[in-house]
C-alpha cells in the first residue's frame, strides 16, 4: 500500500488547481463544441506519475462545474478525463508520449460529443471532429512539445515525481 505523504498530496492538489485555473483562463474556448483547453496538456503528466490521474480528474471535475452545462459536463468530461488518464498511465512503458497523447483526444472526442448531442442536440460526428481537433492541438501538438521539453529538466522531473522513480524520455 502506498503512502500519500504531505508532499504527494500537495502536488496532487496544486496540479488540480493549475488545471482549473488554466481551464478558466481559456474562457469560452474551454467549453462547447470547439474546445481549446491548454490545461489538457497537463494530462501528459500521467505518463510520468500516477498521482496526476487524481489531479487531472479532480481538476477537470471542478473546471467543468463552471461550464454552462454544469453537473452534466462535470460527469461526462470527468469520465473522459479519468479514462484517458488511466490509459496514459497504463501504456506508459509500452509506448511514447505522442502515442499516449492520443488517449485524451479519443476519449474526449467521443464522450464529450455524446454529451453535446444529448444536451444541446448538436450533430454527433461534427462534435467528434471539433472536440478531437481541439484536443489534438492542445495535447498532441502543444502538450507533447512542452512536456517533452520540460521532461529534460532534472528539476522539473524531481518536482513532478515527488518520491517516485524518474522516467526519462
Phi, psi and omega in degrees: 000131181279147178259129175265099179278177184300323181294315179296315180297319178297314178301317179299312181294318181296316181291328174296317179295320178299318178300314181298309182297315180297323178293313181295329178292338177285347178059224183296341179288346183276348186229158176100196185291319177256111183247121178239081182259103177295338177299336181295339177297336178295340177305330183291347175295335178297339177296330185260330190207123182294342178301331183284350170299316179293314181302310184292323179294312178297315181299316179296316180301311181295314180299322183286345173293339179273354178291154176296342178268353173053237186298329178296314178294322178299323179287304182295309183297319179293322177298316179298317180296314180299314179299316180294317181297317178297318179294319178301310182294318183296328185260003187301329183274344184257355186210192183245177184299320180296315182298315180291338178294342180283341179298312176297326179299311184289310183296316179294318181304311185279321182284313179293325176300319178296317178301312181295325177294313183293313188275316186253359182054039175274151183298126188304306187291330173293320177300314179304312183296312183292316179296317179299318180299312179299315179295319182297316179297313185285322184262305188283335177259290183298313183299313180297318179297310183293310183292323176299315179295315181294328182293344177277351180267116183299324179295317178297314181297320178297320181296312185281342181277332174041059176090002177263164177295134182278128176256126178255153181271000000 
